[in-house]
Amino acid sequence: MKTLFKCLIVISILVSSSTITAQTFEAGNDTSDISGFDTQSSQENFLLNQSATSTTVSTTDNAIYIAQIGDNNNLISTTTSRESTVTVLQNGDDNLTVLDINSTTLKETVIQNGDNNTFLDYSPFKSNLRNATINQTGNNQNLTMFGSNSLSEKIKISMQGQDQSIIIRNF
């Protein structure tokens, strides 16, 4: 009787394990599948939606989201804040982003598409709010921002083209 019981247990384990391992994934040509990060706009939308989601979930989080696609891209960040969400997308080669910001509430999005783009943001004095969106599309673009004031609290900058330089001083 014990032998029959042991055989039934072994057979049931074998039968159940074979049905579990028998499941396979079938790849189809369904157009509703997620296409991934095939296009630049899908990458940007993903990052922007990530930062929006994180700020609505919790108001006391500090987070940095980074996506670097290409060679020799650098991000240096030194932030002092109670609430911060920094999102950086570097798509290309030899891009540099330096954020040295002191703000109570910080939300900054930097998108660099192209090669050899530079964005420097220094705010040595504490500000209450910093909500900036920077978009550099092209090659050899240089943007430098110093300080913070009421005009730069919700600044949006879009640089498109080649070989441009902008210096913004906010004191």
MDAnalysis code that builds the backbone (N, CA, C; Angstrom):
import MDAnalysis as mda
import numpy as np

u = mda.Universe.empty(513, n_residues=171, atom_resindex=np.repeat(np.arange(171), 3), trajectory=True)
u.add_TopologyAttr("name", ["N", "CA", "C"] * 171)
u.add_TopologyAttr("resid", np.arange(1, 172))
u.add_TopologyAttr("resname", ["MET", "LYS", "THR", "LEU", "PHE", "LYS", "CYS", "LEU", "ILE", "VAL", "ILE", "SER", "ILE", "LEU", "VAL", "SER", "SER", "SER", "THR", "ILE", "THR", "ALA", "GLN", "THR", "PHE", "GLU", "ALA", "GLY", "ASN", "ASP", "THR", "SER", "ASP", "ILE", "SER", "GLY", "PHE", "ASP", "THR", "GLN", "SER", "SER", "GLN", "GLU", "ASN", "PHE", "LEU", "LEU", "ASN", "GLN", "SER", "ALA", "THR", "SER", "THR", "THR", "VAL", "SER", "THR", "THR", "ASP", "ASN", "ALA", "ILE", "TYR", "ILE", "ALA", "GLN", "ILE", "GLY", "ASP", "ASN", "ASN", "ASN", "LEU", "ILE", "SER", "THR", "THR", "THR", "SER", "ARG", "GLU", "SER", "THR", "VAL", "THR", "VAL", "LEU", "GLN", "ASN", "GLY", "ASP", "ASP", "ASN", "LEU", "THR", "VAL", "LEU", "ASP", "ILE", "ASN", "SER", "THR", "THR", "LEU", "LYS", "GLU", "THR", "VAL", "ILE", "GLN", "ASN", "GLY", "ASP", "ASN", "ASN", "THR", "PHE", "LEU", "ASP", "TYR", "SER", "PRO", "PHE", "LYS", "SER", "ASN", "LEU", "ARG", "ASN", "ALA", "THR", "ILE", "ASN", "GLN", "THR", "GLY", "ASN", "ASN", "GLN", "ASN", "LEU", "THR", "MET", "PHE", "GLY", "SER", "ASN", "SER", "LEU", "SER", "GLU", "LYS", "ILE", "LYS", "ILE", "SER", "MET", "GLN", "GLY", "GLN", "ASP", "GLN", "SER", "ILE", "ILE", "ILE", "ARG", "ASN", "PHE"])
u.atoms.positions = np.array([
    [0.817, -1.187, 0.000],
    [0.000, 0.000, 0.000],
    [0.867, 1.260, 0.000],
    [1.962, 1.235, 0.795],
    [2.859, 2.374, 0.837],
    [3.530, 2.575, -0.512],
    [3.869, 1.511, -1.171],
    [4.515, 1.598, -2.472],
    [3.566, 2.203, -3.493],
    [2.314, 1.822, -3.484],
    [1.312, 2.374, -4.391],
    [1.112, 3.858, -4.120],
    [1.085, 4.253, -2.864],
    [0.926, 5.653, -2.484],
    [2.121, 6.479, -2.955],
    [3.343, 5.942, -2.802],
    [4.548, 6.632, -3.244],
    [4.563, 6.780, -4.771],
    [4.128, 5.757, -5.462],
    [4.072, 5.817, -6.929],
    [3.076, 6.865, -7.400],
    [1.934, 6.953, -6.738],
    [0.936, 7.961, -7.099],
    [1.475, 9.380, -6.869],
    [2.216, 9.575, -5.795],
    [2.794, 10.892, -5.527],
    [3.830, 11.234, -6.604],
    [4.697, 10.304, -6.951],
    [5.712, 10.537, -7.977],
    [5.061, 10.815, -9.317],
    [4.041, 10.070, -9.668],
    [3.352, 10.263, -10.947],
    [2.660, 11.623, -10.976],
    [2.026, 12.020, -9.873],
    [1.352, 13.321, -9.852],
    [2.355, 14.472, -9.936],
    [3.531, 14.318, -9.323],
    [4.571, 15.356, -9.432],
    [5.079, 15.447, -10.858],
    [5.316, 14.314, -11.494],
    [5.782, 14.313, -12.876],
    [4.755, 14.913, -13.827],
    [3.490, 14.593, -13.620],
    [2.437, 15.109, -14.488],
    [2.303, 16.622, -14.311],
    [2.318, 17.090, -13.066],
    [2.158, 18.531, -12.846],
    [3.387, 19.312, -13.309],
    [4.578, 18.748, -13.150],
    [5.772, 19.463, -13.597],
    [5.862, 19.496, -15.113],
    [5.384, 18.488, -15.786],
    [5.437, 18.496, -17.241],
    [4.453, 19.501, -17.820],
    [3.341, 19.735, -17.159],
    [2.405, 20.738, -17.668],
    [2.930, 22.142, -17.408],
    [3.703, 22.343, -16.358],
    [4.262, 23.660, -16.076],
    [5.355, 23.990, -17.077],
    [6.221, 23.055, -17.367],
    [7.316, 23.312, -18.294],
    [6.871, 23.246, -19.747],
    [5.688, 22.791, -20.002],
    [5.217, 22.676, -21.376],
    [4.714, 24.006, -21.920],
    [4.585, 25.004, -21.097],
    [4.117, 26.300, -21.577],
    [5.246, 27.007, -22.302],
    [4.929, 27.565, -23.453],
    [5.932, 28.276, -24.240],
    [5.404, 29.646, -24.618],
    [6.306, 30.511, -24.999],
    [5.967, 31.844, -25.469],
    [5.886, 31.812, -26.980],
    [4.810, 32.347, -27.502],
    [4.637, 32.380, -28.944],
    [4.745, 33.816, -29.415],
    [5.745, 34.087, -30.221],
    [5.939, 35.436, -30.751],
    [5.047, 35.626, -31.963],
    [4.315, 36.720, -31.940],
    [3.426, 37.016, -33.056],
    [3.730, 38.380, -33.639],
    [3.071, 38.706, -34.698],
    [3.237, 40.004, -35.336],
    [2.103, 40.928, -34.945],
    [1.804, 41.010, -33.672],
    [0.731, 41.849, -33.180],
    [1.203, 43.292, -33.154],
    [0.452, 44.194, -33.751],
    [0.855, 45.595, -33.802],
    [0.619, 46.313, -32.482],
    [-0.082, 45.696, -31.543],
    [-0.321, 46.346, -30.264],
    [0.811, 46.119, -29.274],
    [1.849, 45.359, -29.673],
    [2.995, 45.155, -28.784],
    [3.736, 46.470, -28.590],
    [4.393, 46.598, -27.463],
    [5.185, 47.793, -27.192],
    [6.413, 47.770, -28.076],
    [6.667, 48.869, -28.756],
    [7.779, 48.906, -29.696],
    [9.108, 49.185, -29.024],
    [9.118, 49.553, -27.768],
    [10.368, 49.805, -27.063],
    [10.836, 51.223, -27.283],
    [12.129, 51.389, -27.398],
    [12.725, 52.701, -27.560],
    [13.263, 52.869, -28.977],
    [12.441, 52.529, -29.961],
    [12.881, 52.598, -31.345],
    [13.041, 54.033, -31.839],
    [12.228, 54.940, -31.329],
    [12.280, 56.311, -31.806],
    [12.664, 57.256, -30.672],
    [13.125, 58.401, -31.051],
    [13.523, 59.413, -30.073],
    [12.321, 59.862, -29.249],
    [11.171, 60.028, -29.877],
    [10.001, 60.497, -29.137],
    [9.527, 59.469, -28.117],
    [9.666, 58.175, -28.402],
    [9.272, 57.172, -27.416],
    [10.203, 57.197, -26.207],
    [11.490, 57.476, -26.428],
    [12.433, 57.599, -25.310],
    [12.094, 58.807, -24.449],
    [11.837, 59.943, -25.094],
    [11.520, 61.159, -24.350],
    [10.209, 61.010, -23.596],
    [9.193, 60.426, -24.240],
    [7.911, 60.238, -23.565],
    [8.049, 59.328, -22.361],
    [8.852, 58.280, -22.476],
    [9.063, 57.384, -21.348],
    [9.660, 58.131, -20.166],
    [10.710, 58.901, -20.420],
    [11.371, 59.619, -19.334],
    [10.480, 60.690, -18.732],
    [9.778, 61.425, -19.570],
    [8.905, 62.461, -19.036],
    [7.759, 61.868, -18.231],
    [7.222, 60.733, -18.666],
    [6.160, 60.076, -17.910],
    [6.685, 59.502, -16.605],
    [7.932, 59.051, -16.583],
    [8.511, 58.544, -15.347],
    [8.607, 59.638, -14.306],
    [9.084, 60.809, -14.705],
    [9.234, 61.884, -13.731],
    [7.871, 62.381, -13.273],
    [6.886, 62.407, -14.151],
    [5.551, 62.849, -13.738],
    [4.946, 61.853, -12.768],
    [5.165, 60.569, -13.005],
    [4.628, 59.550, -12.116],
    [5.270, 59.632, -10.745],
    [6.565, 59.828, -10.699],
    [7.237, 59.837, -9.403],
    [6.835, 61.038, -8.567],
    [6.548, 62.179, -9.187],
    [6.166, 63.338, -8.397],
    [4.734, 63.237, -7.907],
    [3.875, 62.508, -8.601],
    [2.510, 62.378, -8.127],
    [2.385, 61.301, -7.059],
    [3.269, 60.340, -7.054],
    [3.208, 59.277, -6.058],
    [3.627, 59.780, -4.695],
    [4.717, 60.514, -4.645],
    [5.235, 60.971, -3.365],
    [5.817, 62.367, -3.525],
    [5.551, 63.230, -2.569],
    [6.037, 64.600, -2.677],
    [7.333, 64.821, -1.922],
    [7.818, 63.822, -1.216],
    [9.064, 64.006, -0.473],
    [10.167, 63.097, -0.996],
    [10.109, 62.707, -2.224],
    [11.132, 61.856, -2.818],
    [12.224, 62.687, -3.459],
    [13.392, 62.120, -3.495],
    [14.505, 62.673, -4.249],
    [14.949, 61.593, -5.219],
    [14.900, 61.902, -6.519],
    [15.213, 60.881, -7.510],
    [15.916, 61.505, -8.700],
    [16.805, 60.721, -9.306],
    [17.467, 61.104, -10.546],
    [17.266, 59.960, -11.534],
    [16.691, 60.271, -12.693],
    [16.494, 59.292, -13.753],
    [17.463, 59.626, -14.887],
    [18.261, 58.643, -15.288],
    [19.292, 58.863, -16.294],
    [19.152, 57.829, -17.401],
    [19.181, 58.295, -18.648],
    [19.254, 57.399, -19.806],
    [20.333, 57.949, -20.718],
    [21.388, 57.189, -20.898],
    [22.506, 57.612, -21.733],
    [22.657, 56.610, -22.864],
    [22.445, 57.093, -24.071],
    [22.542, 56.253, -25.255],
    [23.638, 56.838, -26.127],
    [24.757, 56.143, -26.227],
    [25.893, 56.646, -26.993],
    [27.172, 56.465, -26.199],
    [28.245, 57.076, -26.684],
    [29.560, 56.926, -26.070],
    [29.991, 58.227, -25.397],
    [30.734, 58.081, -24.297],
    [31.377, 59.192, -23.586],
    [30.398, 60.255, -23.102],
    [29.209, 59.870, -22.676],
    [28.262, 60.813, -22.089],
    [28.510, 60.897, -20.595],
    [28.429, 62.114, -20.030],
    [28.708, 62.320, -18.612],
    [27.595, 63.111, -17.957],
    [27.324, 62.770, -16.699],
    [26.387, 63.513, -15.862],
    [27.032, 63.673, -14.499],
    [27.143, 64.912, -14.043],
    [27.655, 65.201, -12.712],
    [26.562, 65.970, -11.996],
    [26.102, 65.490, -10.862],
    [24.987, 66.130, -10.173],
    [25.301, 66.273, -8.692],
    [25.196, 67.498, -8.188],
    [25.294, 67.758, -6.765],
    [24.095, 68.627, -6.415],
    [23.066, 68.044, -5.853],
    [21.853, 68.784, -5.541],
    [21.605, 68.762, -4.046],
    [21.130, 69.879, -3.540],
    [20.706, 69.980, -2.157],
    [19.254, 70.438, -2.191],
    [18.331, 69.546, -1.847],
    [16.916, 69.895, -1.903],
    [16.104, 68.959, -1.012],
    [14.926, 69.426, -0.644],
    [13.998, 68.581, 0.113],
    [13.237, 67.658, -0.829],
    [12.791, 68.191, -1.946],
    [12.078, 67.416, -2.965],
    [12.783, 67.639, -4.292],
    [13.168, 66.561, -4.959],
    [13.819, 66.733, -6.261],
    [13.527, 65.568, -7.182],
    [13.334, 65.915, -8.430],
    [13.229, 64.938, -9.507],
    [14.044, 65.483, -10.671],
    [15.118, 64.808, -10.976],
    [15.983, 65.208, -12.079],
    [15.938, 64.096, -13.122],
    [15.612, 64.456, -14.352],
    [15.534, 63.500, -15.448],
    [16.495, 63.949, -16.542],
    [17.415, 63.069, -16.932],
    [18.405, 63.404, -17.951],
    [18.396, 62.318, -19.017],
    [18.211, 62.725, -20.275],
    [18.296, 61.824, -21.426],
    [19.388, 62.354, -22.337],
    [20.431, 61.564, -22.524],
    [21.524, 61.922, -23.422],
    [21.551, 60.901, -24.549],
    [21.225, 61.346, -25.744],
    [21.167, 60.473, -26.907],
    [22.179, 60.992, -27.924],
    [23.341, 60.375, -27.960],
    [24.416, 60.814, -28.842],
    [25.747, 60.555, -28.161],
    [26.792, 61.184, -28.662],
    [28.135, 60.968, -28.129],
    [28.693, 62.261, -27.541],
    [29.537, 62.105, -26.513],
    [30.296, 63.205, -25.904],
    [29.400, 64.320, -25.367],
    [28.266, 63.989, -24.759],
    [27.388, 64.974, -24.138],
    [27.746, 65.101, -22.662],
    [27.598, 66.305, -22.126],
    [27.925, 66.580, -20.731],
    [26.790, 67.367, -20.086],
    [26.354, 66.934, -18.908],
    [25.377, 67.656, -18.104],
    [25.937, 67.782, -16.701],
    [26.030, 69.016, -16.205],
    [26.506, 69.272, -14.849],
    [25.420, 70.057, -14.129],
    [24.889, 69.497, -13.042],
    [23.863, 70.152, -12.235],
    [24.406, 70.333, -10.830],
    [24.591, 71.562, -10.409],
    [25.023, 71.866, -9.052],
    [24.021, 72.874, -8.506],
    [22.929, 72.367, -7.932],
    [21.764, 73.196, -7.618],
    [21.436, 73.095, -6.138],
    [21.051, 74.220, -5.558],
    [20.615, 74.293, -4.173],
    [19.223, 74.921, -4.177],
    [18.186, 74.081, -4.028],
    [16.811, 74.553, -4.099],
    [15.936, 73.709, -3.186],
    [14.897, 74.304, -2.615],
    [13.992, 73.559, -1.752],
    [13.221, 72.522, -2.565],
    [12.628, 72.952, -3.680],
    [11.890, 72.054, -4.569],
    [12.532, 72.128, -5.951],
    [12.930, 70.977, -6.454],
    [13.656, 70.921, -7.719],
    [13.011, 69.908, -8.643],
    [12.700, 70.354, -9.844],
    [12.252, 69.444, -10.907],
    [12.927, 69.919, -12.187],
    [13.857, 69.131, -12.674],
    [14.622, 69.539, -13.846],
    [14.683, 68.388, -14.835],
    [14.398, 68.701, -16.100],
    [14.441, 67.727, -17.182],
    [15.408, 68.233, -18.244],
    [16.394, 67.403, -18.577],
    [17.402, 67.767, -19.577],
    [17.393, 66.691, -20.658],
    [17.182, 67.112, -21.894],
    [17.200, 66.192, -23.032],
    [18.254, 66.690, -24.014],
    [19.254, 65.870, -24.276],
    [20.321, 66.209, -25.215],
    [20.322, 65.183, -26.340],
    [19.947, 65.625, -27.527],
    [19.950, 64.770, -28.709],
    [20.988, 65.302, -29.678],
    [22.016, 64.528, -29.918],
    [23.084, 64.956, -30.808],
    [24.427, 64.699, -30.149],
    [25.452, 65.244, -30.727],
    [26.815, 65.008, -30.255],
    [27.440, 66.293, -29.719],
    [28.278, 66.133, -28.697],
    [29.102, 67.208, -28.151],
    [28.282, 68.375, -27.620],
    [27.179, 68.076, -26.931],
    [26.351, 69.104, -26.297],
    [26.747, 69.231, -24.829],
    [26.692, 70.471, -24.311],
    [27.071, 70.729, -22.925],
    [25.984, 71.563, -22.254],
    [25.592, 71.158, -21.043],
    [24.656, 71.937, -20.230],
    [25.222, 72.025, -18.825],
    [25.478, 73.246, -18.361],
    [25.999, 73.497, -17.020],
    [24.974, 74.335, -16.273],
    [24.596, 73.914, -15.075],
    [23.600, 74.634, -14.271],
    [24.149, 74.768, -12.853],
    [24.544, 75.985, -12.490],
    [25.088, 76.250, -11.163],
    [24.174, 77.233, -10.435],
    [23.757, 76.872, -9.242],
    [22.975, 77.767, -8.392],
    [23.564, 77.720, -6.992],
    [24.541, 78.579, -6.700],
    [25.195, 78.514, -5.389],
    [24.310, 78.991, -4.241],
    [23.343, 79.875, -4.525],
    [22.467, 80.389, -3.483],
    [21.150, 79.643, -3.506],
    [20.587, 79.382, -2.333],
    [19.369, 78.581, -2.220],
    [18.160, 79.333, -2.780],
    [17.353, 78.616, -3.552],
    [16.089, 79.147, -4.061],
    [14.953, 78.253, -3.567],
    [13.737, 78.765, -3.631],
    [12.585, 77.977, -3.172],
    [12.114, 76.974, -4.212],
    [12.103, 77.380, -5.465],
    [11.559, 76.539, -6.530],
    [12.468, 76.597, -7.740],
    [12.674, 75.428, -8.337],
    [13.417, 75.348, -9.600],
    [12.721, 74.300, -10.448],
    [12.074, 74.740, -11.515],
    [11.370, 73.847, -12.429],
    [11.840, 74.195, -13.833],
    [12.813, 73.463, -14.346],
    [13.423, 73.788, -15.635],
    [13.306, 72.618, -16.597],
    [13.093, 72.955, -17.854],
    [13.088, 71.966, -18.933],
    [14.051, 72.448, -20.005],
    [15.064, 71.638, -20.282],
    [16.102, 71.995, -21.246],
    [16.093, 70.945, -22.354],
    [16.026, 71.401, -23.598],
    [16.033, 70.495, -24.744],
    [17.081, 70.988, -25.736],
    [18.133, 70.204, -25.916],
    [19.172, 70.516, -26.889],
    [19.105, 69.471, -28.002],
    [18.764, 69.922, -29.202],
    [18.695, 69.034, -30.356],
    [19.640, 69.562, -31.415],
    [20.673, 68.819, -31.700],
    [21.689, 69.242, -32.659],
    [23.063, 68.896, -32.125],
    [24.091, 69.473, -32.718],
    [25.465, 69.173, -32.337],
    [26.188, 70.433, -31.875],
    [27.156, 70.250, -30.971],
    [28.032, 71.321, -30.497],
    [27.265, 72.491, -29.893],
    [26.302, 72.189, -29.023],
    [25.537, 73.239, -28.359],
    [26.017, 73.381, -26.923],
    [26.063, 74.628, -26.444],
    [26.571, 74.910, -25.117],
    [25.596, 75.836, -24.406],
    [25.068, 75.403, -23.266],
    [24.164, 76.212, -22.459],
    [24.696, 76.251, -21.039],
    [24.897, 77.468, -20.515],
    [25.394, 77.634, -19.157],
    [24.431, 78.545, -18.407],
    [23.945, 78.081, -17.258],
    [23.036, 78.864, -16.417],
    [23.667, 79.047, -15.047],
    [23.677, 80.305, -14.568],
    [24.196, 80.623, -13.243],
    [23.075, 81.215, -12.404],
    [22.931, 80.738, -11.177],
    [22.014, 81.355, -10.229],
    [20.553, 81.043, -10.496],
    [19.703, 81.709, -9.700],
    [18.267, 81.508, -9.807],
    [17.545, 82.765, -9.338],
    [16.473, 83.105, -10.013],
    [15.599, 84.194, -9.602],
    [14.177, 83.873, -10.041],
    [13.258, 84.834, -9.899],
    [11.856, 84.564, -10.219],
    [11.642, 84.300, -11.708],
    [12.495, 84.843, -12.561],
    [12.359, 84.603, -13.998],
    [12.780, 83.191, -14.397],
    [13.705, 82.620, -13.659],
    [14.224, 81.298, -14.024],
    [13.562, 80.159, -13.249],
    [12.579, 80.468, -12.412],
    [11.940, 79.405, -11.621],
    [11.286, 78.343, -12.498],
    [10.629, 78.753, -13.561],
    [9.933, 77.808, -14.440],
    [10.401, 78.011, -15.882],
    [11.693, 77.931, -16.079],
    [12.276, 78.225, -17.386],
    [12.223, 76.997, -18.300],
    [11.965, 77.251, -19.574],
    [11.988, 76.213, -20.603],
    [12.857, 76.723, -21.738],
    [13.880, 75.949, -22.089],
    [14.811, 76.342, -23.143],
    [14.871, 75.225, -24.171],
    [14.735, 75.602, -25.443],
    [14.844, 74.642, -26.536],
    [15.877, 75.163, -27.530],
    [16.972, 74.437, -27.665],
    [18.021, 74.794, -28.611],
    [17.989, 73.790, -29.757],
    [17.909, 74.295, -30.980],
    [17.896, 73.426, -32.144],
    [18.869, 73.973, -33.172],
    [19.674, 73.104, -33.748],
    [20.628, 73.528, -34.761],
    [22.033, 73.087, -34.414],
    [23.005, 73.841, -34.905],
    [24.409, 73.481, -34.748],
    [25.193, 74.657, -34.162],
    [26.210, 74.340, -33.367],
    [27.211, 75.304, -32.913],
    [26.607, 76.560, -32.268],
    [25.754, 76.374, -31.248],
    [25.146, 77.496, -30.541],
    [25.658, 77.538, -29.110],
    [25.745, 78.764, -28.553],
    [26.136, 78.936, -27.158],
    [25.233, 79.970, -26.508],
    [24.770, 79.667, -25.296],
    [23.929, 80.584, -24.528],
    [24.460, 80.604, -23.102],
    [24.592, 81.808, -22.533],
    [24.949, 81.968, -21.122],
    [23.831, 82.770, -20.467],
    [23.244, 82.231, -19.398],
    [22.159, 82.903, -18.682],
    [22.626, 83.142, -17.249],
    [22.564, 84.410, -16.834],
    [22.946, 84.763, -15.456],
    [21.696, 85.252, -14.739],
    [21.338, 84.601, -13.647],
    [20.137, 84.941, -12.875],
    [20.548, 85.354, -11.469],
    [20.669, 86.663, -11.229],
    [21.028, 87.133, -9.894],
    [20.105, 88.246, -9.480],
])
